[in-house]
Amino acid sequence: MPNRPETPKFFKGAQLKVGIIGCGYVGLPLALRFAEAGHKVTGFDVDAHKVSMLNAGKSYIEHIPQNKIQQFVNSRPLQPRTNDFAKLKDVDAILICVPIRRSMSGANRI
């Protein structure tokens, strides 16, 4: 296996604006990781309760401490948490972190 750099070259020195759709068990940790790396992150979710909790700097996921969310909300790398999907036009990259629904037969429906 070739030796790969930990960070792709296009990330070096750049501050990306990242939009993450779905602020649940996958999306929220991912958003926090991008914020830790120095990128601006906007979290999008249809759940108004999650959006208001994030905007208040509160955690709704047991293994993510509230102070970690507060750190990035207060210092602003974790930008407005919103259900206004029109703001997706303002980001450089979009990551979709939503569950896949299954049909009655068990087949995936996207």
C-alpha positions as CSV (number, residue, x, y, z in Angstrom):
1,M,0.0,0.0,0.0
2,P,1.5,3.4,-1.0
3,N,2.4,5.8,1.8
4,R,-0.3,8.5,1.8
5,P,-0.1,11.8,3.5
6,E,-2.6,12.2,6.4
7,T,-4.1,15.4,4.9
8,P,-4.8,15.8,1.2
9,K,-2.9,18.6,-0.5
10,F,-6.0,20.6,-1.4
11,F,-6.7,21.0,2.3
12,K,-3.3,22.4,3.2
13,G,-3.4,26.0,4.2
14,A,-7.0,26.3,3.1
15,Q,-9.9,27.2,5.3
16,L,-12.9,25.5,3.7
17,K,-16.5,26.3,4.3
18,V,-18.1,22.9,4.9
19,G,-21.8,22.2,5.0
20,I,-22.9,19.0,6.8
21,I,-26.5,17.8,6.2
22,G,-27.6,15.8,9.2
23,C,-26.3,16.7,12.7
24,G,-26.8,13.3,14.3
25,Y,-24.4,10.5,15.4
26,V,-22.3,10.8,12.2
27,G,-22.7,14.4,11.1
28,L,-22.1,16.2,14.5
29,P,-18.8,14.4,15.2
30,L,-17.7,15.1,11.6
31,A,-18.6,18.8,12.0
32,L,-16.6,19.0,15.2
33,R,-13.6,17.4,13.5
34,F,-13.7,19.8,10.6
35,A,-14.0,22.7,13.1
36,E,-11.0,21.3,15.0
37,A,-9.0,21.3,11.8
38,G,-9.7,25.0,11.4
39,H,-12.5,24.9,8.8
40,K,-15.8,26.9,9.0
41,V,-18.7,24.4,9.4
42,T,-22.4,25.0,8.9
43,G,-24.6,22.2,10.2
44,F,-28.0,21.6,8.6
45,D,-30.8,19.5,10.0
46,V,-34.6,19.3,9.6
47,D,-34.9,18.7,13.3
48,A,-35.6,22.1,14.9
49,H,-34.8,20.8,18.3
50,K,-31.3,19.7,17.3
51,V,-30.7,23.1,15.6
52,S,-31.8,25.0,18.7
53,M,-29.7,22.8,21.0
54,L,-26.6,23.3,18.9
55,N,-27.1,27.0,18.7
56,A,-27.3,27.0,22.5
57,G,-24.0,25.1,22.7
58,K,-25.7,22.0,24.1
59,S,-25.1,18.3,23.3
60,Y,-27.9,15.9,22.6
61,I,-25.5,13.0,21.9
62,E,-24.3,11.2,25.0
63,H,-20.6,10.6,24.0
64,I,-20.1,14.2,22.8
65,P,-19.4,16.5,25.8
66,Q,-21.3,19.8,25.9
67,N,-18.1,21.8,26.5
68,K,-16.7,20.6,23.1
69,I,-19.8,21.9,21.3
70,Q,-19.7,25.2,23.3
71,Q,-16.0,25.6,22.4
72,F,-16.7,25.6,18.7
73,V,-20.0,27.4,18.8
74,N,-18.5,30.3,20.9
75,S,-15.3,30.6,18.8
76,R,-17.5,30.5,15.7
77,P,-15.8,27.7,13.5
78,L,-19.1,25.9,14.0
79,Q,-21.2,28.4,12.2
80,P,-25.0,28.9,12.2
81,R,-26.7,25.6,12.8
82,T,-29.8,25.8,10.6
83,N,-32.7,24.2,8.9
84,D,-32.4,26.8,6.1
85,F,-31.1,24.7,3.3
86,A,-30.8,27.7,1.0
87,K,-27.5,28.5,2.8
88,L,-25.9,25.5,1.2
89,K,-25.0,27.8,-1.7
90,D,-22.5,29.5,0.7
91,V,-20.3,26.4,1.3
92,D,-17.3,24.9,-0.6
93,A,-18.2,21.3,0.2
94,I,-21.3,19.4,1.3
95,L,-21.3,16.2,3.2
96,I,-24.6,14.3,3.6
97,C,-24.9,12.3,6.8
98,V,-28.5,11.1,6.9
99,P,-30.0,7.6,7.5
100,I,-30.9,5.5,4.6
101,R,-34.5,4.4,4.7
102,R,-35.5,0.9,4.0
103,S,-38.6,-0.3,2.2
104,M,-40.9,-2.9,3.7
105,S,-39.0,-5.6,1.8
106,G,-35.7,-4.5,3.3
107,A,-34.3,-2.9,0.2
108,N,-32.6,0.4,0.6
109,R,-34.5,3.5,-0.6
110,I,-32.6,6.7,-1.1
